Amino acid sequence: SRNVRQPSRRLKPSSPRRACLQPSNPNPEPLHIRAPKPEAEPACEPRPR
C-alpha cells in the first residue's frame, strides 16, 4: 500500500515554488480553462519582506 501513496504525493508539489515551475495537473489545461484560475498566480509571487 506504500507504493500507492507515492504516486499521489508526486502529483502535489511539496513546495509552492515548484507549483510555479510545474503545473499541479499532469495534463496541461486549455487556455479558456486556465483563464478563470487566477488563484494559482498569487502563490508564484514572491513573499513580502
PyRosetta script that sets phi, psi and omega in degrees:
from pyrosetta import init, pose_from_sequence

init()
pose = pose_from_sequence("SRNVRQPSRRLKPSSPRRACLQPSNPNPEPLHIRAPKPEAEPACEPRPR")
pose.set_psi(1, -18.9)
pose.set_omega(1, 179.9)
pose.set_phi(2, -64.9)
pose.set_psi(2, -38.2)
pose.set_omega(2, -179.4)
pose.set_phi(3, -62.3)
pose.set_psi(3, -31.0)
pose.set_omega(3, -177.6)
pose.set_phi(4, -68.7)
pose.set_psi(4, -30.7)
pose.set_omega(4, -178.0)
pose.set_phi(5, -76.6)
pose.set_psi(5, -31.6)
pose.set_omega(5, -177.1)
pose.set_phi(6, -58.6)
pose.set_psi(6, -52.7)
pose.set_omega(6, -177.3)
pose.set_phi(7, -56.4)
pose.set_psi(7, -44.1)
pose.set_omega(7, -178.2)
pose.set_phi(8, -64.2)
pose.set_psi(8, -34.4)
pose.set_omega(8, -179.4)
pose.set_phi(9, -69.9)
pose.set_psi(9, -34.2)
pose.set_omega(9, -177.7)
pose.set_phi(10, -64.7)
pose.set_psi(10, -36.5)
pose.set_omega(10, -177.4)
pose.set_phi(11, -63.4)
pose.set_psi(11, -35.8)
pose.set_omega(11, -177.9)
pose.set_phi(12, -96.2)
pose.set_psi(12, 117.5)
pose.set_omega(12, 179.8)
pose.set_phi(13, -64.9)
pose.set_psi(13, 136.6)
pose.set_omega(13, -179.1)
pose.set_phi(14, -73.4)
pose.set_psi(14, -30.1)
pose.set_omega(14, -179.3)
pose.set_phi(15, -111.2)
pose.set_psi(15, 144.9)
pose.set_omega(15, 179.1)
pose.set_phi(16, -63.0)
pose.set_psi(16, -29.3)
pose.set_omega(16, -179.4)
pose.set_phi(17, -62.9)
pose.set_psi(17, -39.1)
pose.set_omega(17, -178.9)
pose.set_phi(18, -63.9)
pose.set_psi(18, -34.6)
pose.set_omega(18, -178.6)
pose.set_phi(19, -57.4)
pose.set_psi(19, -34.6)
pose.set_omega(19, -179.3)
pose.set_phi(20, -70.4)
pose.set_psi(20, -42.2)
pose.set_omega(20, -177.4)
pose.set_phi(21, -73.2)
pose.set_psi(21, -42.9)
pose.set_omega(21, -178.3)
pose.set_phi(22, -120.6)
pose.set_psi(22, 130.4)
pose.set_omega(22, 179.2)
pose.set_phi(23, -60.8)
pose.set_psi(23, 144.8)
pose.set_omega(23, -179.7)
pose.set_phi(24, -61.1)
pose.set_psi(24, -30.6)
pose.set_omega(24, -179.7)
pose.set_phi(25, -95.6)
pose.set_psi(25, 136.3)
pose.set_omega(25, -179.9)
pose.set_phi(26, -62.6)
pose.set_psi(26, -33.0)
pose.set_omega(26, 180.0)
pose.set_phi(27, -96.4)
pose.set_psi(27, 128.3)
pose.set_omega(27, 179.6)
pose.set_phi(28, -64.5)
pose.set_psi(28, 128.2)
pose.set_omega(28, -180.0)
pose.set_phi(29, -83.0)
pose.set_psi(29, 149.6)
pose.set_omega(29, 178.6)
pose.set_phi(30, -60.0)
pose.set_psi(30, 160.9)
pose.set_omega(30, -178.3)
pose.set_phi(31, -62.3)
pose.set_psi(31, -41.7)
pose.set_omega(31, -176.1)
pose.set_phi(32, -64.4)
pose.set_psi(32, -23.6)
pose.set_omega(32, 178.4)
pose.set_phi(33, -89.9)
pose.set_psi(33, -28.2)
pose.set_omega(33, -178.4)
pose.set_phi(34, -76.1)
pose.set_psi(34, -32.8)
pose.set_omega(34, -177.0)
pose.set_phi(35, -54.4)
pose.set_psi(35, -50.0)
pose.set_omega(35, -177.0)
pose.set_phi(36, -72.5)
pose.set_psi(36, 11.8)
pose.set_omega(36, -179.8)
pose.set_phi(37, -117.3)
pose.set_psi(37, 67.0)
pose.set_omega(37, -178.8)
pose.set_phi(38, -79.1)
pose.set_psi(38, -9.2)
pose.set_omega(38, -177.3)
pose.set_phi(39, -68.0)
pose.set_psi(39, -25.2)
pose.set_omega(39, -177.3)
pose.set_phi(40, -73.5)
pose.set_psi(40, -22.7)
pose.set_omega(40, -177.9)
pose.set_phi(41, -68.5)
pose.set_psi(41, -48.9)
pose.set_omega(41, -178.7)
pose.set_phi(42, -50.5)
pose.set_psi(42, -38.1)
pose.set_omega(42, -178.9)
pose.set_phi(43, -61.4)
pose.set_psi(43, -32.0)
pose.set_omega(43, -178.7)
pose.set_phi(44, -76.5)
pose.set_psi(44, -28.9)
pose.set_omega(44, -177.8)
pose.set_phi(45, -60.5)
pose.set_psi(45, 147.2)
pose.set_omega(45, 179.7)
pose.set_phi(46, -67.3)
pose.set_psi(46, 149.3)
pose.set_omega(46, -179.0)
pose.set_phi(47, -75.4)
pose.set_psi(47, 142.5)
pose.set_omega(47, 178.8)
pose.set_phi(48, -67.7)
pose.set_psi(48, 138.5)
pose.set_omega(48, -177.4)
pose.set_phi(49, -73.5)
pose.dump_pdb("model.pdb")
